[in-house]
Amino acid sequence: MEYRDLYDENKNLTGEKISINDEIPKGKYINTVVIFIENNRGELLLQINKKYNLWSTTGGHPKSGESSLDGIITEVKEELGIDISNDKLILFKTIKTEDDFVDLYYLKKDIDLMDIVRNEEVGEVGWFNDEEILEMISKKKLIPSHISFYKELLNYKGI
């Protein structure tokens, strides 16, 4: 059974944990991690999330005992088969929602699509420029929460 750590309203660990199937207790929070990987052409690496059959960026939830940073490294390794542990990851925003803290990461890295080894959660993968992403948004082909994450990335980059 996989567990997640619980946090208080200030993102302090409470010492409590829940299984991935449990409901998050009122007044407690979990951590969600998301990463935007950008290549040297300014394109973002996106993937089809098979659960929703929509495009998204890579992300998930750190396992109990993992930090946010460890969690995003684990998610990229699990979902894409890519090791980013030695790369310079930038935590550019934390968003507090009703029941989680979403940590948004940025990484500048060229990855050959042929090097990606997708797990069962991931369908197609690809590099997309801003124009293509905006088209995905207009056609409702991007997970809704990832639209707001993408807008945060644009703010971070000053676009």
Z-matrix of the N, CA and C atoms (Angstrom, degrees):
N
C 1 1.468
C 2 1.531 1 109.12
N 3 1.320 2 115.58 1 134.22
C 4 1.462 3 121.07 2 178.71
C 5 1.525 4 109.73 3 -93.35
N 6 1.331 5 116.44 4 138.65
C 7 1.461 6 121.75 5 -179.04
C 8 1.518 7 111.18 6 -120.49
N 9 1.342 8 114.54 7 155.77
C 10 1.464 9 122.53 8 175.32
C 11 1.518 10 108.28 9 -123.31
N 12 1.333 11 115.97 10 145.51
C 13 1.460 12 120.75 11 176.93
C 14 1.524 13 110.30 12 -78.08
N 15 1.324 14 115.52 13 150.92
C 16 1.462 15 121.58 14 175.44
C 17 1.523 16 109.55 15 -104.76
N 18 1.333 17 114.48 16 145.02
C 19 1.459 18 122.99 17 -179.34
C 20 1.522 19 109.76 18 -122.23
N 21 1.362 20 115.75 19 157.79
C 22 1.458 21 119.50 20 172.66
C 23 1.527 22 109.20 21 -86.80
N 24 1.326 23 116.33 22 -174.47
C 25 1.465 24 120.66 23 -174.65
C 26 1.526 25 113.35 24 -67.88
N 27 1.345 26 117.33 25 -12.46
C 28 1.459 27 121.63 26 178.33
C 29 1.531 28 112.82 27 -105.19
N 30 1.328 29 115.51 28 13.65
C 31 1.462 30 123.76 29 179.85
C 32 1.529 31 112.55 30 65.15
N 33 1.322 32 114.92 31 34.96
C 34 1.459 33 120.82 32 171.55
C 35 1.518 34 107.97 33 -97.93
N 36 1.326 35 116.96 34 136.50
C 37 1.461 36 120.35 35 176.69
C 38 1.525 37 109.92 36 -60.79
N 39 1.320 38 116.24 37 137.63
C 40 1.472 39 120.55 38 179.28
C 41 1.522 40 112.09 39 -94.33
N 42 1.326 41 117.01 40 -14.32
C 43 1.464 42 120.14 41 -174.33
C 44 1.513 43 112.00 42 89.87
N 45 1.331 44 115.94 43 -4.37
C 46 1.468 45 120.99 44 179.28
C 47 1.524 46 109.23 45 -98.32
N 48 1.323 47 115.68 46 158.27
C 49 1.460 48 120.46 47 174.59
C 50 1.522 49 109.19 48 -145.00
N 51 1.333 50 113.91 49 158.58
C 52 1.468 51 120.58 50 177.95
C 53 1.527 52 108.23 51 -132.09
N 54 1.323 53 115.48 52 157.30
C 55 1.463 54 118.44 53 175.50
C 56 1.525 55 107.81 54 -76.56
N 57 1.325 56 115.72 55 161.71
C 58 1.465 57 119.26 56 -177.01
C 59 1.520 58 112.21 57 -64.70
N 60 1.323 59 117.72 58 -17.72
C 61 1.463 60 121.13 59 -179.72
C 62 1.523 61 113.10 60 -93.12
N 63 1.332 62 117.70 61 -9.15
C 64 1.463 63 121.55 62 -177.97
C 65 1.525 64 111.47 63 -80.04
N 66 1.315 65 114.80 64 151.75
C 67 1.459 66 120.96 65 174.52
C 68 1.525 67 108.52 66 -75.57
N 69 1.312 68 116.34 67 144.04
C 70 1.462 69 121.07 68 179.34
C 71 1.529 70 107.93 69 -75.07
N 72 1.354 71 117.51 70 124.37
C 73 1.468 72 119.49 71 -179.37
C 74 1.531 73 111.55 72 -62.95
N 75 1.334 74 115.25 73 145.68
C 76 1.465 75 120.47 74 179.00
C 77 1.530 76 109.50 75 -58.91
N 78 1.332 77 115.09 76 135.03
C 79 1.460 78 120.48 77 179.73
C 80 1.517 79 113.74 78 84.84
N 81 1.319 80 117.00 79 1.01
C 82 1.464 81 122.26 80 177.38
C 83 1.525 82 108.43 81 -117.18
N 84 1.313 83 115.13 82 163.57
C 85 1.462 84 120.99 83 -174.83
C 86 1.526 85 109.90 84 -138.69
N 87 1.337 86 115.50 85 152.60
C 88 1.458 87 121.31 86 169.62
C 89 1.521 88 107.28 87 -111.00
N 90 1.308 89 116.39 88 175.86
C 91 1.469 90 121.27 89 178.29
C 92 1.522 91 109.16 90 -111.61
N 93 1.324 92 115.68 91 133.83
C 94 1.458 93 122.84 92 173.33
C 95 1.520 94 106.87 93 -117.73
N 96 1.336 95 116.28 94 140.55
C 97 1.459 96 120.84 95 179.68
C 98 1.522 97 109.27 96 -124.45
N 99 1.330 98 115.61 97 139.03
C 100 1.471 99 122.85 98 -177.80
C 101 1.522 100 106.77 99 -138.81
N 102 1.340 101 116.57 100 142.55
C 103 1.459 102 119.40 101 179.26
C 104 1.520 103 111.00 102 -130.48
N 105 1.323 104 114.66 103 138.83
C 106 1.462 105 122.31 104 170.98
C 107 1.508 106 107.02 105 -106.34
N 108 1.329 107 116.30 106 116.23
C 109 1.456 108 121.90 107 177.30
C 110 1.527 109 107.36 108 -104.27
N 111 1.324 110 115.60 109 121.87
C 112 1.469 111 121.53 110 -177.25
C 113 1.524 112 109.60 111 -115.20
N 114 1.333 113 115.89 112 133.89
C 115 1.466 114 119.41 113 177.81
C 116 1.533 115 110.13 114 -88.38
N 117 1.337 116 116.57 115 -179.92
C 118 1.470 117 119.64 116 -176.48
C 119 1.526 118 113.14 117 -74.01
N 120 1.340 119 118.15 118 -4.78
C 121 1.467 120 121.84 119 174.92
C 122 1.533 121 111.29 120 -96.26
N 123 1.340 122 117.26 121 3.97
C 124 1.462 123 121.09 122 179.58
C 125 1.510 124 113.70 123 81.09
N 126 1.324 125 117.51 124 15.15
C 127 1.469 126 121.55 125 179.56
C 128 1.529 127 109.39 126 -95.37
N 129 1.335 128 114.79 127 150.20
C 130 1.463 129 120.97 128 178.55
C 131 1.521 130 110.26 129 -104.16
N 132 1.330 131 115.16 130 143.31
C 133 1.459 132 121.90 131 177.40
C 134 1.521 133 108.69 132 -84.24
N 135 1.335 134 115.52 133 118.74
C 136 1.464 135 121.23 134 178.63
C 137 1.522 136 109.34 135 -122.34
N 138 1.314 137 114.65 136 160.88
C 139 1.458 138 120.94 137 -179.01
C 140 1.522 139 109.92 138 -139.64
N 141 1.319 140 115.50 139 154.56
C 142 1.463 141 119.95 140 172.37
C 143 1.519 142 107.96 141 -81.55
N 144 1.330 143 116.02 142 122.95
C 145 1.455 144 121.73 143 173.98
C 146 1.527 145 106.36 144 -84.95
N 147 1.328 146 117.13 145 110.33
C 148 1.463 147 121.33 146 -174.14
C 149 1.533 148 113.10 147 -62.58
N 150 1.337 149 116.96 148 -29.34
C 151 1.469 150 120.16 149 -179.88
C 152 1.530 151 110.76 150 -61.14
N 153 1.329 152 116.75 151 -39.18
C 154 1.464 153 121.88 152 -177.30
C 155 1.522 154 112.89 153 -107.82
N 156 1.323 155 117.45 154 -9.68
C 157 1.457 156 123.07 155 -174.97
C 158 1.536 157 111.46 156 54.14
N 159 1.323 158 114.63 157 42.75
C 160 1.462 159 122.47 158 178.81
C 161 1.525 160 108.66 159 -134.80
N 162 1.326 161 115.31 160 159.17
C 163 1.451 162 121.01 161 176.20
C 164 1.520 163 109.93 162 -73.60
N 165 1.311 164 115.46 163 149.67
C 166 1.462 165 121.72 164 177.04
C 167 1.515 166 108.48 165 -157.53
N 168 1.304 167 114.61 166 173.03
C 169 1.447 168 119.60 167 168.83
C 170 1.522 169 106.78 168 -94.08
N 171 1.307 170 117.66 169 171.57
C 172 1.466 171 121.29 170 -177.52
C 173 1.520 172 109.92 171 -77.48
N 174 1.319 173 116.06 172 140.65
C 175 1.453 174 119.77 173 178.16
C 176 1.505 175 112.35 174 179.13
N 177 1.314 176 114.26 175 -176.98
C 178 1.462 177 120.41 176 179.93
C 179 1.515 178 110.69 177 167.68
N 180 1.320 179 115.61 178 -148.32
C 181 1.465 180 121.89 179 -176.76
C 182 1.522 181 109.98 180 -126.83
N 183 1.338 182 116.88 181 128.53
C 184 1.468 183 118.54 182 175.62
C 185 1.528 184 110.19 183 -60.46
N 186 1.316 185 115.03 184 143.87
C 187 1.455 186 120.69 185 175.69
C 188 1.532 187 108.79 186 -74.65
N 189 1.320 188 117.11 187 158.39
C 190 1.460 189 120.96 188 177.73
C 191 1.523 190 109.73 189 -53.29
N 192 1.324 191 115.90 190 130.67
C 193 1.460 192 121.57 191 -179.13
C 194 1.515 193 113.78 192 94.60
N 195 1.333 194 117.91 193 -15.59
C 196 1.468 195 121.25 194 178.28
C 197 1.519 196 110.14 195 -88.59
N 198 1.315 197 116.12 196 141.73
C 199 1.462 198 120.31 197 170.75
C 200 1.528 199 108.19 198 -75.80
N 201 1.309 200 115.56 199 170.90
C 202 1.460 201 120.77 200 175.56
C 203 1.531 202 110.23 201 -57.96
N 204 1.330 203 116.62 202 -46.85
C 205 1.457 204 121.62 203 -179.16
C 206 1.534 205 111.00 204 -62.03
N 207 1.334 206 116.26 205 -46.55
C 208 1.467 207 119.73 206 176.82
C 209 1.521 208 110.50 207 -59.91
N 210 1.327 209 115.93 208 -38.79
C 211 1.465 210 121.15 209 -178.57
C 212 1.523 211 112.90 210 -62.30
N 213 1.334 212 117.48 211 -42.66
C 214 1.467 213 118.56 212 -178.41
C 215 1.527 214 110.17 213 -72.47
N 216 1.312 215 117.40 214 -34.59
C 217 1.466 216 120.36 215 175.48
C 218 1.527 217 109.70 216 -62.17
N 219 1.339 218 116.71 217 -43.79
C 220 1.470 219 122.03 218 178.24
C 221 1.517 220 111.02 219 -62.43
N 222 1.328 221 117.75 220 -45.06
C 223 1.468 222 121.39 221 -177.68
C 224 1.532 223 111.34 222 -61.99
N 225 1.319 224 117.29 223 -43.73
C 226 1.471 225 120.49 224 179.73
C 227 1.529 226 109.71 225 -64.46
N 228 1.333 227 116.62 226 -40.33
C 229 1.467 228 120.32 227 179.23
C 230 1.533 229 110.46 228 -65.59
N 231 1.349 230 116.67 229 -44.96
C 232 1.471 231 120.83 230 -178.32
C 233 1.525 232 112.07 231 -67.50
N 234 1.339 233 116.96 232 -46.35
C 235 1.459 234 120.35 233 -173.01
C 236 1.525 235 113.38 234 -81.41
N 237 1.338 236 117.35 235 -34.32
C 238 1.468 237 120.50 236 -173.57
C 239 1.530 238 113.87 237 -118.77
N 240 1.329 239 117.24 238 -9.24
C 241 1.458 240 120.08 239 -178.67
C 242 1.515 241 113.64 240 70.13
N 243 1.336 242 117.23 241 22.03
C 244 1.466 243 122.65 242 -177.63
C 245 1.531 244 109.42 243 -110.05
N 246 1.328 245 116.66 244 131.33
C 247 1.463 246 121.74 245 177.89
C 248 1.527 247 109.13 246 -92.17
N 249 1.330 248 116.06 247 115.40
C 250 1.471 249 120.77 248 178.82
C 251 1.527 250 110.84 249 -114.01
N 252 1.335 251 116.78 250 16.88
C 253 1.467 252 120.37 251 -174.15
C 254 1.535 253 113.17 252 -63.34
N 255 1.315 254 117.85 253 -26.12
C 256 1.465 255 120.18 254 -179.42
C 257 1.525 256 113.09 255 -100.89
N 258 1.322 257 116.54 256 7.30
C 259 1.466 258 120.60 257 -179.33
C 260 1.533 259 111.01 258 -90.58
N 261 1.323 260 116.05 259 161.74
C 262 1.464 261 121.46 260 179.38
C 263 1.530 262 109.79 261 -87.52
N 264 1.321 263 115.12 262 97.75
C 265 1.463 264 121.12 263 179.05
C 266 1.519 265 109.03 264 -89.86
N 267 1.314 266 116.07 265 136.16
C 268 1.465 267 121.26 266 179.91
C 269 1.531 268 108.60 267 -114.04
N 270 1.333 269 115.98 268 118.71
C 271 1.465 270 121.28 269 171.76
C 272 1.520 271 105.96 270 -82.81
N 273 1.354 272 116.90 271 107.66
C 274 1.469 273 118.10 272 -174.00
C 275 1.520 274 114.27 273 -103.56
N 276 1.327 275 117.46 274 -10.47
C 277 1.472 276 118.17 275 -179.78
C 278 1.524 277 109.27 276 -164.91
N 279 1.322 278 116.81 277 142.11
C 280 1.463 279 122.94 278 168.82
C 281 1.518 280 107.03 279 -121.02
N 282 1.316 281 115.58 280 126.81
C 283 1.463 282 121.83 281 -179.66
C 284 1.519 283 108.33 282 -111.08
N 285 1.321 284 116.87 283 126.50
C 286 1.464 285 121.25 284 176.98
C 287 1.524 286 108.44 285 -94.31
N 288 1.330 287 116.12 286 124.04
C 289 1.460 288 120.55 287 177.27
C 290 1.529 289 108.33 288 -110.85
N 291 1.320 290 115.76 289 -166.28
C 292 1.466 291 120.64 290 -178.57
C 293 1.528 292 112.06 291 -62.06
N 294 1.342 293 116.91 292 -33.96
C 295 1.469 294 118.49 293 -175.74
C 296 1.527 295 114.72 294 -142.00
N 297 1.335 296 116.72 295 13.93
C 298 1.461 297 117.32 296 174.71
C 299 1.520 298 112.47 297 -154.20
N 300 1.327 299 113.78 298 164.63
C 301 1.450 300 122.68 299 171.22
C 302 1.520 301 105.93 300 -109.39
N 303 1.320 302 116.74 301 120.86
C 304 1.461 303 121.76 302 -179.12
C 305 1.522 304 107.72 303 -101.68
N 306 1.327 305 115.21 304 114.58
C 307 1.463 306 121.12 305 177.93
C 308 1.518 307 108.81 306 -95.51
N 309 1.340 308 116.05 307 121.34
C 310 1.459 309 122.24 308 -178.98
C 311 1.527 310 109.41 309 -101.19
N 312 1.322 311 115.11 310 122.70
C 313 1.458 312 122.64 311 -179.08
C 314 1.522 313 110.63 312 -110.22
N 315 1.343 314 114.10 313 155.18
C 316 1.458 315 121.85 314 177.00
C 317 1.522 316 108.20 315 -130.80
N 318 1.332 317 115.34 316 139.72
C 319 1.453 318 121.40 317 177.20
C 320 1.514 319 109.02 318 -143.00
N 321 1.319 320 116.06 319 129.40
C 322 1.471 321 121.84 320 174.07
C 323 1.521 322 106.39 321 -95.26
N 324 1.352 323 116.83 322 112.56
C 325 1.458 324 120.20 323 -176.70
C 326 1.517 325 110.04 324 -161.30
N 327 1.313 326 115.49 325 132.87
C 328 1.458 327 120.68 326 172.92
C 329 1.524 328 107.94 327 -86.65
N 330 1.310 329 116.20 328 123.85
C 331 1.460 330 122.16 329 178.83
C 332 1.521 331 107.33 330 -125.64
N 333 1.305 332 115.96 331 127.87
C 334 1.463 333 121.16 332 175.67
C 335 1.526 334 107.61 333 -75.59
N 336 1.326 335 117.12 334 125.30
C 337 1.469 336 120.88 335 -179.26
C 338 1.526 337 111.69 336 -57.46
N 339 1.326 338 117.00 337 -26.03
C 340 1.470 339 121.02 338 178.87
C 341 1.538 340 111.52 339 -70.13
N 342 1.341 341 117.51 340 -18.66
C 343 1.470 342 121.67 341 179.38
C 344 1.525 343 112.42 342 -85.96
N 345 1.317 344 117.47 343 -9.01
C 346 1.465 345 121.30 344 -177.18
C 347 1.527 346 110.08 345 -80.14
N 348 1.331 347 114.30 346 131.13
C 349 1.470 348 122.05 347 175.53
C 350 1.531 349 106.16 348 -117.23
N 351 1.327 350 115.94 349 100.75
C 352 1.467 351 121.51 350 -174.37
C 353 1.528 352 110.78 351 -77.39
N 354 1.355 353 115.35 352 144.44
C 355 1.453 354 118.63 353 172.72
C 356 1.529 355 108.90 354 -91.64
N 357 1.327 356 116.52 355 -174.57
C 358 1.471 357 121.46 356 -174.12
C 359 1.526 358 113.87 357 -66.85
N 360 1.340 359 118.35 358 -15.56
C 361 1.463 360 121.43 359 -179.84
C 362 1.526 361 112.15 360 -81.95
N 363 1.327 362 116.48 361 -18.07
C 364 1.463 363 121.69 362 -168.81
C 365 1.522 364 111.26 363 -109.97
N 366 1.331 365 115.29 364 130.83
C 367 1.458 366 121.31 365 173.08
C 368 1.513 367 109.08 366 -93.25
N 369 1.296 368 115.41 367 -126.06
C 370 1.463 369 122.29 368 -179.78
C 371 1.536 370 110.53 369 -65.68
N 372 1.328 371 116.70 370 152.53
C 373 1.468 372 122.90 371 172.60
C 374 1.519 373 108.56 372 -129.99
N 375 1.322 374 116.59 373 154.74
C 376 1.461 375 119.14 374 178.71
C 377 1.512 376 112.02 375 -171.88
N 378 1.333 377 114.44 376 164.47
C 379 1.462 378 122.69 377 174.74
C 380 1.525 379 108.33 378 -96.43
N 381 1.356 380 116.47 379 134.76
C 382 1.463 381 120.74 380 -176.88
C 383 1.529 382 110.49 381 -136.60
N 384 1.348 383 114.83 382 138.43
C 385 1.461 384 119.19 383 176.12
C 386 1.533 385 109.41 384 -86.14
N 387 1.333 386 116.11 385 173.77
C 388 1.468 387 120.71 386 -176.11
C 389 1.529 388 111.89 387 -59.52
N 390 1.310 389 117.04 388 -40.49
C 391 1.466 390 120.63 389 -179.62
C 392 1.538 391 110.38 390 -60.89
N 393 1.314 392 116.82 391 -44.16
C 394 1.471 393 120.87 392 179.58
C 395 1.527 394 111.26 393 -66.54
N 396 1.334 395 116.64 394 -37.11
C 397 1.471 396 120.19 395 178.69
C 398 1.522 397 110.28 396 -67.87
N 399 1.315 398 117.26 397 -41.42
C 400 1.469 399 119.94 398 177.38
C 401 1.529 400 111.28 399 -62.53
N 402 1.331 401 117.18 400 -35.04
C 403 1.457 402 120.90 401 175.29
C 404 1.525 403 110.85 402 -66.18
N 405 1.330 404 117.24 403 -41.42
C 406 1.475 405 121.02 404 175.50
C 407 1.521 406 110.78 405 -58.32
N 408 1.333 407 115.18 406 -43.46
C 409 1.474 408 120.07 407 179.73
C 410 1.521 409 110.00 408 -62.12
N 411 1.331 410 117.82 409 -46.60
C 412 1.464 411 121.07 410 -178.15
C 413 1.529 412 111.99 411 -64.50
N 414 1.327 413 117.00 412 -29.52
C 415 1.468 414 121.11 413 179.78
C 416 1.530 415 112.57 414 -94.49
N 417 1.359 416 115.29 415 8.99
C 418 1.472 417 121.88 416 178.31
C 419 1.529 418 112.12 417 56.39
N 420 1.332 419 115.36 418 43.91
C 421 1.469 420 121.36 419 179.78
C 422 1.524 421 112.17 420 -108.01
N 423 1.347 422 116.61 421 6.17
C 424 1.457 423 121.99 422 178.27
C 425 1.532 424 107.46 423 -116.38
N 426 1.326 425 117.16 424 137.42
C 427 1.468 426 120.83 425 179.02
C 428 1.530 427 108.09 426 -53.36
N 429 1.341 428 118.56 427 129.58
C 430 1.471 429 121.27 428 -174.50
C 431 1.533 430 114.96 429 -51.32
N 432 1.318 431 118.56 430 -45.69
C 433 1.470 432 119.16 431 -178.88
C 434 1.531 433 111.04 432 -64.22
N 435 1.320 434 117.46 433 -28.50
C 436 1.458 435 120.43 434 -179.56
C 437 1.525 436 111.94 435 -74.77
N 438 1.328 437 116.92 436 -17.80
C 439 1.469 438 120.16 437 173.43
C 440 1.523 439 109.15 438 -65.38
N 441 1.336 440 116.74 439 -46.71
C 442 1.467 441 119.52 440 179.22
C 443 1.527 442 110.62 441 -66.97
N 444 1.341 443 117.79 442 -34.60
C 445 1.462 444 120.41 443 176.73
C 446 1.537 445 110.03 444 -63.99
N 447 1.329 446 115.89 445 -41.72
C 448 1.464 447 121.27 446 178.66
C 449 1.534 448 110.25 447 -61.54
N 450 1.320 449 117.66 448 -41.62
C 451 1.464 450 121.40 449 178.21
C 452 1.530 451 110.77 450 -63.06
N 453 1.332 452 116.69 451 -36.83
C 454 1.471 453 120.64 452 176.24
C 455 1.528 454 110.28 453 -64.07
N 456 1.337 455 116.26 454 -38.30
C 457 1.465 456 120.05 455 177.28
C 458 1.527 457 110.20 456 -62.86
N 459 1.328 458 116.69 457 -44.36
C 460 1.468 459 120.04 458 179.14
C 461 1.534 460 110.47 459 -60.82
N 462 1.333 461 117.47 460 -40.92
C 463 1.465 462 120.92 461 176.55
C 464 1.522 463 110.64 462 -61.84
N 465 1.335 464 115.78 463 -44.03
C 466 1.463 465 120.87 464 -179.95
C 467 1.529 466 110.60 465 -59.94
N 468 1.318 467 116.30 466 -41.53
C 469 1.464 468 120.80 467 -178.70
C 470 1.526 469 112.29 468 -80.81
N 471 1.331 470 117.06 469 -4.70
C 472 1.463 471 120.64 470 178.42
C 473 1.512 472 113.71 471 76.82
N 474 1.324 473 115.56 472 27.54
C 475 1.480 474 120.59 473 -179.02
C 476 1.513 475 109.88 474 -98.35
